[in-house]
Every structure is written in structure tokens, then in C-alpha cells.
Amino acid sequence: MSEINETAGNVSEKAAEIRVPEEQPRVYSPAKRKKRMGDRKDGRRLRSIPGMNKMMPFIMKNRSDGCNTYADEFDVTDCDAFCKKMVRSGRQNFSFLHVMLAAYVRTASQRPGINRFISGQRVYSRNNIEVCMTIKKEMKLSSPDTAIKVEFQPDDTILEIYDKFNAVVEANKNSKELDSDFDNVTNKLASLPRPILRFITRMLFWLDYHGWLPASLLKVSPFHGSMIITSMGSLGIRPIYHHIYDFGNLPIFLAYGVKRKRTHFGPEGKPYTRKYIEIKAVTDERICDGYYYASAFKMLRSYVENPESLLKRPEKVNEDVD
């Protein structure tokens, strides 16, 4: 296999047939629930799950104890053609990242169990879909990193996800300094004397355990969210298994690598080439069982490999259990 570097001119016939639907009405209307004792600012406690699921956070206390790793590769031949079509239609820098984000959001809308999290040894369903990512202002060794967080609706289309994500990225990249809200908070904390910083860090863990972190901090924290994603492809390497953090409540870390091609042979021995991208995921196994995760990852693959389906809203959005 070798990395692909192709021009936008080689677009399949399928890409030329893509039609962007007219404005579509929303299908997601979240159930109205009263906040109960034990709920958090960022999620509601699940009370009807089986006893084993409730016990897992006590058996595996830390998120790093419950890590599972998963590797797969997606056929992105049609996805690549789709992205080129979107670029030609005026959507600058439309890429696999936007398809991956949209595929994850759509998967979470149908398999809401992947949007759970563990905090304070309890299982919660997140109130929204928040994706975190680390970006660079410039692709230079000296360029600093910053963390961003983007909130999506479960019934967002891929074009809405493209607009929301790019708006946050550009707002940070176009600033004079790469100073997201998270950077401002961490820079102030890091300037404190070490004894004070150690105390504050312990306090943050304690507050997070009890669900008492301020909403303003949860809003900017890249350690609290539905999923964090990283592109190794932009660095020219294959994906890594990236750890998830004990602080916060992120249950999934997704990484994907460079685009590659592979030659296959048809029934009559005629060769043909397909494009692939590897993905690797580290997940918190305590939020749902392996069968559920497998179903979600297969659904994620189907959306990535058929991105045109993401132009339309889902027929319905599934709510997690009580």
C-alpha cells in the first residue's frame, strides 16, 4: 500500500450525481425530563441499566482501567469523490474529517449508548453531543496546540456539521494568538506556584467526581465531551492508539491515518484500486457492552462509506434509556 496524492480532477461519476437537499425540518425533540438527585450538569444518571453495568465503575475505578482498543479500515473511495464534489461546490477544505464527524454524530443519534460517560462511579447519558479536537494554527513544529470543542445536534446534517466545526476552527486560527478559552484557563493555572497548583488539581478531581465542576469550566474543558478525534493523516503517518484520560469523562478517542490505496482483482482477474483509511479507537468499555459497540462501529463505517446519506436528516433520533 502507498499513500494517495490525487488531484480534484479525478472524480467518479457517482460524485457528479450528488444533490444537496433543500432545507429540512428538525426531527429531534429531546424528551422533557425533570432533573433528579444524582444528575449532573452535563448528563443524567442512568437508573434502569443492569446491575453489572452499575458495578463496573466500582470494579474498574479509573477510565484507564476500562480501556479497550479497536482497529478497522474504511473504504473511502466514494467518500473521497464526495469530498472533492463538496470542494468544487464551494465548501473549502471539505475533507474526510467532516465526514467522520458527521458519521459519528449520526451514529450517536441511533446508538445513544456510545454517548454515555462515567463520573463519580456512576453511568450517565450525556445531554448533548460534544466533540473535542486539538489543532495547530500552522503546520510547524514551533506552532502551539490548542484544544477546541464543538457541540452538535443529533439530527445535524453533514453540511451543518461542516459549518459548525469550521466556524470554531477558524475563530481560533484567525485570532492573533492561539488563545482558546481553554488556553486562557490553563495558562492562568500553570502560572501558579506548584503547591497551589497541586491543591487546585486535587480539588478539580474531587469536584468532578461529585459533579460540582462549574458549567463554565465544563464548557471549555477538552476532557469532558462525547468523543475526541485526531488526524494522524495530516501528519503523514498511520493512526495510533491514543489513551483516554482519567480526569474528565471522555469515553472514546478516535484516530485516523493517511489515505492509502490497495489493488484488488475481480472474478475475471481484472485489477481495480480502492482507497482506504485506517482508524484506531480507544474506548471506555464500562459505558456499554461489546455487542453494542460492535453495532455502533459497523454503523459508523456504513456512514463513512456512504456519505451522501448524511446530507439528509435521520428519520428519527433514539433516546437513551432512563
C-alpha positions as CSV (number, residue, x, y, z in Angstrom):
1,M,0.0,0.0,0.0
2,S,1.1,3.6,-0.6
3,E,-0.2,7.0,0.3
4,I,-2.5,8.6,-2.2
5,N,-2.0,12.1,-3.6
6,E,-4.6,12.7,-6.2
7,T,-5.9,15.9,-7.8
8,A,-9.5,17.0,-7.7
9,G,-9.9,16.3,-11.4
10,N,-10.3,12.5,-11.0
11,V,-13.9,12.5,-9.7
12,S,-16.1,9.5,-10.1
13,E,-19.5,9.7,-11.9
14,K,-21.2,9.0,-8.6
15,A,-19.8,12.2,-7.2
16,A,-21.2,14.2,-10.1
17,E,-24.7,13.0,-9.2
18,I,-24.7,14.4,-5.7
19,R,-27.6,16.7,-4.9
20,V,-27.8,18.8,-1.8
21,P,-31.3,18.6,-0.4
22,E,-33.4,21.7,0.4
23,E,-33.7,22.9,4.0
24,Q,-35.1,20.1,6.1
25,P,-37.2,20.3,9.3
26,R,-35.7,19.2,12.5
27,V,-36.7,15.7,13.7
28,Y,-35.0,15.8,17.1
29,S,-37.1,17.0,20.1
30,P,-35.4,15.9,23.3
31,A,-37.7,14.4,25.9
32,K,-38.6,16.7,28.8
33,R,-37.2,15.3,32.0
34,K,-37.0,16.9,35.4
35,K,-33.6,17.0,36.9
36,R,-33.3,14.3,39.6
37,M,-30.9,13.9,42.5
38,G,-27.7,12.4,41.2
39,D,-27.9,14.1,37.7
40,R,-25.1,16.3,36.6
41,K,-24.9,19.5,34.6
42,D,-23.6,17.5,31.6
43,G,-25.7,14.4,31.9
44,R,-28.5,12.4,33.5
45,R,-27.8,9.4,35.7
46,L,-29.0,6.1,34.2
47,R,-31.0,4.1,36.7
48,S,-32.5,1.3,34.6
49,I,-29.3,-0.2,33.4
50,P,-28.4,-3.8,34.6
51,G,-26.6,-4.2,37.9
52,M,-23.4,-5.4,36.2
53,N,-23.2,-2.1,34.3
54,K,-23.6,-0.2,37.6
55,M,-20.9,-2.4,39.3
56,M,-18.3,-1.9,36.5
57,P,-17.2,1.6,37.7
58,F,-16.5,0.1,41.1
59,I,-14.5,-2.8,39.8
60,M,-12.6,-0.7,37.3
61,K,-12.4,2.6,39.1
62,N,-10.4,4.6,36.6
63,R,-11.1,5.2,33.0
64,S,-7.7,3.8,32.1
65,D,-8.7,0.5,33.8
66,G,-11.6,0.1,31.4
67,C,-9.8,0.8,28.1
68,N,-10.5,-1.3,25.1
69,T,-8.7,-0.8,21.7
70,Y,-10.2,-1.3,18.3
71,A,-8.8,-1.1,14.8
72,D,-10.5,-1.0,11.5
73,E,-10.1,0.4,8.0
74,F,-12.8,2.1,5.9
75,D,-13.1,2.0,2.1
76,V,-13.1,5.7,1.3
77,T,-13.2,5.6,-2.5
78,D,-16.7,7.0,-2.7
79,C,-16.1,9.3,0.3
80,D,-13.0,10.8,-1.4
81,A,-15.1,11.5,-4.5
82,F,-17.8,13.0,-2.3
83,C,-15.3,15.4,-0.6
84,K,-14.0,16.5,-4.0
85,K,-17.5,17.3,-5.1
86,M,-18.1,19.3,-2.0
87,V,-14.9,21.3,-2.6
88,R,-15.9,22.0,-6.1
89,S,-19.3,23.2,-4.9
90,G,-17.6,25.9,-2.9
91,R,-17.1,24.2,0.5
92,Q,-13.5,25.0,1.1
93,N,-11.3,22.3,2.7
94,F,-14.2,19.8,2.9
95,S,-12.4,16.6,3.9
96,F,-12.6,13.2,5.4
97,L,-12.6,14.8,8.9
98,H,-16.0,16.4,8.2
99,V,-17.4,13.0,7.0
100,M,-16.0,11.3,10.1
101,L,-17.6,13.8,12.4
102,A,-20.9,13.6,10.7
103,A,-20.8,9.8,10.7
104,Y,-20.1,9.8,14.4
105,V,-22.9,12.3,15.2
106,R,-25.3,10.2,13.1
107,T,-24.2,7.0,14.8
108,A,-24.7,8.6,18.3
109,S,-28.2,9.6,17.2
110,Q,-29.1,6.0,16.5
111,R,-26.9,4.3,19.2
112,P,-27.0,6.8,22.1
113,G,-25.2,4.3,24.4
114,I,-21.9,5.4,22.9
115,N,-22.7,8.9,24.2
116,R,-22.7,7.8,27.9
117,F,-19.9,8.5,30.3
118,I,-18.7,7.5,33.8
119,S,-18.3,10.1,36.6
120,G,-18.2,9.5,40.3
121,Q,-18.5,5.8,39.6
122,R,-22.0,6.3,38.1
123,V,-23.1,5.9,34.5
124,Y,-24.6,8.9,32.8
125,S,-26.2,9.8,29.4
126,R,-24.7,13.0,28.1
127,N,-27.2,15.8,27.5
128,N,-25.6,16.8,24.1
129,I,-23.0,15.7,21.6
130,E,-19.7,17.4,22.0
131,V,-16.6,16.6,20.0
132,C,-13.1,17.7,21.1
133,M,-10.0,18.1,18.9
134,T,-6.5,19.5,19.2
135,I,-5.5,21.8,16.3
136,K,-2.4,23.8,15.3
137,K,-2.6,27.3,14.0
138,E,0.1,26.4,11.5
139,M,1.6,23.0,10.5
140,K,5.0,23.9,12.0
141,L,7.0,22.3,14.9
142,S,7.0,25.6,16.7
143,S,3.3,26.2,16.3
144,P,1.4,25.7,19.6
145,D,-1.5,23.3,20.1
146,T,-4.9,24.4,21.3
147,A,-8.0,22.3,22.2
148,I,-11.4,23.1,20.7
149,K,-14.8,21.7,21.5
150,V,-17.8,21.8,19.1
151,E,-21.4,21.0,20.0
152,F,-23.7,19.3,17.5
153,Q,-27.3,18.3,17.4
154,P,-28.2,14.6,16.9
155,D,-30.1,15.4,13.7
156,D,-27.5,17.6,12.2
157,T,-26.7,17.0,8.5
158,I,-23.1,16.8,7.3
159,L,-23.3,20.4,5.9
160,E,-24.4,21.7,9.3
161,I,-21.6,19.9,10.9
162,Y,-19.2,21.3,8.4
163,D,-20.3,24.8,9.1
164,K,-20.3,24.5,12.9
165,F,-16.9,22.8,13.0
166,N,-15.2,25.2,10.6
167,A,-16.6,28.2,12.4
168,V,-14.9,27.1,15.7
169,V,-11.7,26.2,14.0
170,E,-11.4,29.5,12.0
171,A,-12.3,31.5,15.1
172,N,-9.3,30.1,16.8
173,K,-6.9,30.1,13.9
174,N,-7.7,33.7,12.9
175,S,-7.0,35.0,16.4
176,K,-3.8,37.0,16.9
177,E,-2.7,34.3,19.3
178,L,-3.8,30.7,19.5
179,D,-5.8,31.5,22.6
180,S,-8.9,29.4,23.0
181,D,-10.9,29.7,26.2
182,F,-9.2,26.5,27.4
183,D,-5.8,28.0,26.8
184,N,-6.7,31.1,28.8
185,V,-7.7,28.9,31.8
186,T,-4.7,26.6,31.6
187,N,-2.3,29.5,31.2
188,K,-3.6,31.1,34.4
189,L,-3.4,27.8,36.3
190,A,0.1,26.9,35.1
191,S,1.4,30.3,36.3
192,L,0.6,29.4,39.9
193,P,3.2,28.0,42.4
194,R,3.4,24.2,42.3
195,P,1.9,23.6,45.8
196,I,-1.1,25.7,44.9
197,L,-1.5,24.1,41.5
198,R,-1.3,20.6,43.1
199,F,-4.1,21.6,45.5
200,I,-6.3,23.1,42.8
201,T,-5.8,19.9,40.6
202,R,-6.9,17.7,43.5
203,M,-9.9,20.0,44.1
204,L,-10.8,19.7,40.4
205,F,-10.7,15.9,40.6
206,W,-12.9,16.0,43.7
207,L,-15.4,18.4,42.3
208,D,-15.6,16.4,39.0
209,Y,-16.2,13.2,41.0
210,H,-19.2,14.8,42.7
211,G,-20.5,16.6,39.6
212,W,-19.8,20.0,41.0
213,L,-17.5,21.5,38.4
214,P,-18.7,24.9,37.3
215,A,-20.6,24.9,34.0
216,S,-18.2,27.5,32.6
217,L,-15.3,25.1,33.1
218,L,-17.2,22.1,31.6
219,K,-17.9,24.3,28.6
220,V,-14.2,24.7,27.7
221,S,-12.7,21.5,29.1
222,P,-11.4,19.1,26.3
223,F,-11.5,16.3,28.9
224,H,-15.3,16.5,29.1
225,G,-17.2,15.5,25.9
226,S,-18.7,12.8,23.8
227,M,-15.6,12.0,21.8
228,I,-12.1,13.3,21.0
229,I,-10.7,12.8,17.5
230,T,-7.2,13.3,16.0
231,S,-5.9,13.1,12.4
232,M,-2.6,11.3,12.0
233,G,-3.1,11.7,8.3
234,S,-2.4,15.4,8.5
235,L,1.0,14.4,10.0
236,G,1.6,11.8,7.2
237,I,1.6,8.8,9.5
238,R,-0.7,5.9,10.3
239,P,-3.1,6.2,13.3
240,I,-2.1,5.5,16.9
241,Y,-4.0,4.1,19.9
242,H,-4.3,7.3,21.9
243,H,-5.1,6.9,25.6
244,I,-8.2,8.3,27.2
245,Y,-7.9,10.5,30.3
246,D,-8.8,9.6,33.9
247,F,-9.7,13.3,34.5
248,G,-12.9,14.3,32.9
249,N,-15.3,11.9,31.2
250,L,-14.4,11.4,27.6
251,P,-15.3,7.8,26.7
252,I,-13.9,7.5,23.2
253,F,-10.7,8.6,21.5
254,L,-10.6,8.1,17.7
255,A,-7.6,8.4,15.5
256,Y,-7.3,8.0,11.7
257,G,-4.3,7.9,9.4
258,V,-3.1,8.6,5.9
259,K,-5.2,7.7,2.9
260,R,-3.9,4.6,1.2
261,K,-4.7,2.5,-1.8
262,R,-4.9,-1.2,-2.4
263,T,-5.2,-3.2,-5.7
264,H,-7.8,-5.9,-5.9
265,F,-8.6,-8.4,-8.6
266,G,-12.1,-9.1,-9.9
267,P,-13.6,-12.5,-10.7
268,E,-12.0,-12.4,-14.1
269,G,-8.7,-11.4,-12.8
270,K,-9.0,-7.7,-13.8
271,P,-7.3,-5.4,-11.3
272,Y,-9.0,-2.4,-9.7
273,T,-8.0,0.0,-7.0
274,R,-9.8,1.2,-3.9
275,K,-8.8,3.8,-1.3
276,Y,-8.7,3.1,2.4
277,I,-8.2,4.9,5.7
278,E,-7.2,3.1,8.9
279,I,-8.9,4.1,12.2
280,K,-8.0,3.2,15.7
281,A,-10.1,3.7,18.8
282,V,-9.7,3.6,22.5
283,T,-13.0,3.2,24.3
284,D,-14.2,3.1,27.9
285,E,-15.8,-0.4,28.0
286,R,-17.8,0.4,31.1
287,I,-20.4,2.6,29.2
288,C,-21.9,-0.2,27.1
289,D,-21.2,-3.9,26.1
290,G,-19.2,-5.2,23.2
291,Y,-22.2,-6.1,21.1
292,Y,-23.5,-2.5,21.3
293,Y,-20.0,-1.1,20.5
294,A,-19.7,-3.5,17.5
295,S,-23.1,-2.4,16.2
296,A,-22.1,1.2,16.5
297,F,-18.7,0.8,14.8
298,K,-20.4,-1.1,11.9
299,M,-22.9,1.7,11.6
300,L,-20.1,4.3,11.7
301,R,-18.3,2.5,8.8
302,S,-21.5,2.4,6.7
303,Y,-22.0,6.2,7.1
304,V,-18.4,6.9,6.2
305,E,-18.5,4.7,3.1
306,N,-21.9,6.2,2.0
307,P,-21.6,9.9,3.0
308,E,-24.4,11.0,0.7
309,S,-26.8,9.6,3.3
310,L,-25.6,12.2,5.7
311,L,-26.9,15.0,3.6
312,K,-30.4,14.2,4.9
313,R,-31.6,14.2,8.5
314,P,-32.1,10.9,10.2
315,E,-35.7,9.6,10.1
316,K,-35.7,9.6,13.9
317,V,-33.3,10.1,16.9
318,N,-33.2,7.4,19.5
319,E,-33.1,8.4,23.2
320,D,-31.0,6.5,25.7
321,V,-32.7,4.5,28.5
322,D,-33.9,6.1,31.8
